[in-house]
Amino acid sequence: MTIQAHLVELERKHKLLENELHEALVHLSTDDLQIVELKRRKLMVKDQIERLKHGSDDTLH
């Protein structure tokens, strides 16, 4: 998988987690631990995206 394809996949996962988190926040019955876990997973994906972007920037120069 190319770096670009991996970035696209991570961005797709990030968007799905964002949507899932939004739905969880809308429903008051959602467990707080589930919300924390979704936020943690979303942040992990965002960090992976940033590392790949910065890593690919370094290889382009």
Residue pairs with C-beta under 8 A, 6 or more apart in sequence:
1 9
3 52
3 55
3 56
4 56
6 52
7 49
7 52
7 53
7 56
10 45
10 48
10 49
10 52
11 49
13 45
14 42
14 45
14 46
14 49
17 38
17 41
17 42
17 45
18 42
20 38
21 35
21 38
21 39
21 42
24 30
24 34
24 35
24 38
25 35
